């Protein structure tokens, strides 16, 4: 539509300039006085200047007007409540104090469910989003490549919690019942993969509950039970029940069991609409840089960042946020490391349930390969 409007404007300018040339030719034929010809030329020149000044009355700045300020671009960012958003806390706080004349402004929305984010990305109402890794794949497939992954922002956040002090390694789960949530989703497939890798698939029973809160309630009532909980639920129940403690970090277990010792258990990624990436590369790079700084702040200064996490509505309690931060495995992995890690992880998930990724593994176009400094 904008291109059509511009073509109309250009055509109008062309027609007007043709009229000026016609007028000049007529005057040249009819005016015999050199003074009159000079006067006519001056009139034509002034008319052209007037047209140039009024051709785009809505413009607010030009190369000839270096003092005029360019309009700021507002970048719309959405993320899920929980660990995936924690790395944004400092960024969100800084954005609230950014001068309105800055070239890039940011609007953040923290939501409880992914539906709102998925719809917003598809409609173009959201530019950048932080999502569970499998939903990013689903969205890529659903939009025929309409989004790209910028980075991995969160590794695994699942922990084995129990009051049983005999659990020191993953093999110690043999013969036990493990209570957890997430049937038919990443937690189940991660646990099944680890059990298969350890040769424990037939000796461990998985008892699924509907919500993480139900798992926490069982552990609080019976600390000798064994449960798998994500952050910040794991920290919350361990803080409240003295007998309970963290027994295993499943992210560390995943890496230890991988063939190279470097495979990643991935929870959250950052994506952007492909149209936004193409149209606003400078704004994209500004976001990438500020997100990286914010993640680093969360990694190194949990005490300072914890109140910001609560203020942003990501976690409800400052003490829980501060204690959970180091166990949320926040990262900023991009480029080839991101691509290789995601491809390996998604291939494992695909083997358990292709539908969880949108029916097929995403192509190379899924991975943003631009500069990330």
N, C-alpha and C positions, 0 to 999 in steps of 0.2 A: 504493500500500500504506500509506504514512504517513497519507494522508487517511482511509482506512478505519479505521485504528487510532484516529485522533483522534475520528472519529464514534462509535466504540464507547465511548471514554472519556467523551465528552460525554453519551451516552445513559445511562451508568452514573451520572454525576453527577446527571442529571435525575431518574432513578428514586429515588436516595437523597434528594434534596431533596423529592420528592413524599411520601416516607415521613415526613420531618420535619414537613411541613405537616399530614399526617393525624394524627400524634401530637399536634400542638398542638391541633387541633380537638377530639380526644377529651378531652384534659386540660381544655380550657376547659369542656366540657359536664359533666365529672364532678367537677371541683374547685370547691368552693364557697368555699373560703378564698382571699382575695386573696393571702395569703402563699404558699400552695401554688402558685397560678397564677404568681406571680413567680418562684418556685423552678423551676417547670417550664420557663418561658421561658428562664431562665438555663442550664438543662441543654441545651435545644435550641440556644442560641447557642454554648455551648461545643462541642457536637457539630459544629456547622457549622464552627467554627474548626479543630477537629481534622481534619475532612475536607479543608478548604482546605490544611492543612499537609501532608497525606499523599496528596493526589490525584496528585501527580507526584513520587514519592520519588527519581527519577533526576535531577531538575533540580539544577544546581550554581550557579545565580545568578539574581537577579531584581532588579527596580527597587528593592525594599525592602532589598536586600543589596548596596549599592554597592561593598563591599570584595571581593566575589567576582570572580575572574578568568574572562573568557570563554575558551573553548577556541580554540586557534589553528587556522587553516585551512591545510592543506598543499596547495600548488599543484604539480602534477606537470608538469614541462617536459622535452621531449625534442628533440634536434637532431642533425643529421648531422655527422660529423667532417669538418672542412674550413672554408672561408671563411665559410659561412653561420653557423657557430657562434662565430666569432672575436669578434663583438660582444658575446657573453655572458660573456666571460672574467672581467671585473671583477665582474660580477653573481654569477657562480658562486663566486668567491673570497669575496665579501662574505657570501653566504648561509651559508657554512660557519661564520662567526663570529656569526651572528644569534642573539640570546637566544631560548630556547625559548618565552618568554612573549610574543613578538611576535605581533601579530594574524595575520600571514601568513608562513608558512614555505615554503621552496622545495626541491623534490627535482629535481635535474638528471640527465639521462641522455644521454650522447653515444654515438651508434651509427654503425656503418660502412655500413649499408644502410638504405634507407627502409622496407622491409617491416615492420620491427618498429614503426616510428612509425605507419604507416598502420593497422596492426592495433590498436595501442593506442588511437588516436583513435576508431576505429569501436566498440571495446568500451567506451570510456569510462574506460580505465585511464590515459590521458594527457589533461591539460587544455589545454595549450598546446604548440605544436610549431613548429620552424623547418624549412621544407621548400623544395625547388626549386619554382619558380613553377608549372610545369606539373603537378606532382603535387598541389599544392593544388587546382587546377582539377579534376583527376581525382577527388579525394576529395570535393569539393563535389558533383559530379555523382553519385558513387556513393552518397552518404549523403542525397541529396535535400535538400541545403542544410544539412547537419548541422554545418558549420564556417563560420567567417567569417575573412577576412583582416584582420589588425590593422595591418600595415605592410609596406613593402618594406624589407628589412634589408641586402640586398647587390645591387649592380648587377653588370654583367658582370665576369668574372674571367679572360677569355681574352686572351692576348698573343701576338703574332707574335715568335718568337725565332729568331735566326740570327746567324751570324758575318759575313754579307754586309752590308757597310756601305753598299752602294748602295740598300738599302731604306729609304727615308725617308717615303714616303707609300703609301697603299693601292694607288694606281695602279702602283707599282713592282713589284707582284706579277704583273703581266702577263707571260705566257709562262713562268711558273714552276710547279713542282709543290710543293704545300703539304701537308705531312704533319700529320695530326691524328687525334684520337680523337673518338668521339661520333657515329658514323653512326646515323641514325634517331632522333636526339635533338636537343636544343636547339643544341649546337655546329654540327651540320651545317646546320640551317635558318638559323641566324644568318649563317654564312659564305655560304651560297647567296644570302641576301637582300642582303648587302653586295656580293657579286660582281655581282648583277643590277643593283643601284642604280648601281654604278660602271661598268657596261657591260663587265665582265670575265668574264662567265659562260662564254664560249667560249674564253677564253685562259688560264684557270688550271685546273690539274688538282688535284683533291683526292685524296690518297692516305691512306685511312683505316687506322688500326691499332686493335687491340682495347682497349688501355689507354694512358693518358697516360705511363706508365712506358716503354712501347715507343717512343713519340715522343721522349722525353728521351734514350733510349739511342741512337737514330739520330742525333740532333743532337750528342751527345757524341762519337760516332764520326766524324761528318762535319760540322764546324761551318759549312761552306758551304751546307748544306741549310737549308731554310726550314720551320719548324714552328709550329703553334699549340698552346699549352699553357695550362692553367688554373693559377691559384695554388693551392697553393704550389709546384707542380712547376716552373713557369717560374723562380721565384727559386732553387730548388734547383739546377737544371742550370746556370743562369747563374753561380751562386756557385762551382760546382765546375769549370766549363770556362772558362778565361780568354778564349778566342776568341769566346765567345757573348755576346750582349747582347739586351736588349729592343729591338725595332724598332717595333712598333705596339701601342697599347692599343685593342682592338676596341670597348671601351665608348665611348671618345672618337670613334672612327671612326663608330660607329652614330649618335651624337648629331649629328655634323657632317653626316652624309648625310640626316638626317631633314628633312622639309619645314619644320618650325619650328625645328630646331636644338635641340629640348628633349626629343625622344622618348628613352625609356630602354631600354637593354638590361638586362633583369632576370634575376638568378639566383635569389635567395632571398627568401622572405616568411615572416612570422610569422602563424600561424593559431591560433584557439581554437575549442573546441567551442561551438556555439550555446547548448547547455544550461548550460554553465559561465558564459558571458557573461551570460545572463539571471539565473542564480541567485546569482552573486557579482560584481556590478559594482564593488564597492570593491576586491576582490582583483585584478580585471582591471586597474583603473586603477593599482594599486600596481605590478603587473608592468610595465605600459606605461612608467611613470615610471622605474623602475629599469633597464629595458632601454635607454631613451633615454640615461640617464646613463652606462651601461656602454659603449654605442656611442661616445658622445662621448669617453670616456676612451681607447678604442682608437684613435680618429681623431687625438687630440692628443698622446697619450703612448705611442707604440708601444714605446719602450724599457722602460717600466714594465709594460706589459700583456703583452709577449712571454713572460716567464716564466710568467705566469698561463695563457696559451694552452697552453703545454706541460704545465703542471700539470693542466689540465682534460682533457688527452688529445686536444686538437683538432689540434695539429701536434706533431711529434716533436722538433724542434730549435729552441732559443731564438734562435740567430742567423738561421735561415731565417724564423722567425716574425716577428722584428723587421723584417727587410728586406722581407718579403712584405706586411706590414700596410698600408702606404700604397698598395699596388697592388691591394688586395682590394675597393676601392670600397665600403666600408661606408657605409650611409646609414640614415636613419630617416624614411621618407616615409609619411605617413598622410593620411587625409581625401581631399579631391578630387584632390590631386596623385597620391596612390597610385592612386585609381580610374581616372583618365584615363590615367596611364602604363601601368597593367596592361591596360586595355582595348585600347589601341593595340598593345601588344606581343603579347598573346594573339591578337588578330585576325590578326597576321602569321603566328604559329605555326600557327593554325588553317588558314590558306590552304595551308600545306605538308602538314599531317597532322592532321586533326581528332582522330584517336585519341590523340594525345599529350596532349590536354586532357580526355579522357574522352568524346569524341564530340560535344560541343557547347560553345559558349561559355557561361561561367557568367552567371547573371542578376545584377541589381543587389544582390540579397540576399547575394551573395558578399563584398561590401565592407562592413566594419564602419564605421559612421558615428557612433559614440558619441564622447564627449569624450575628447580625448587631451592636454588642457592645452597 
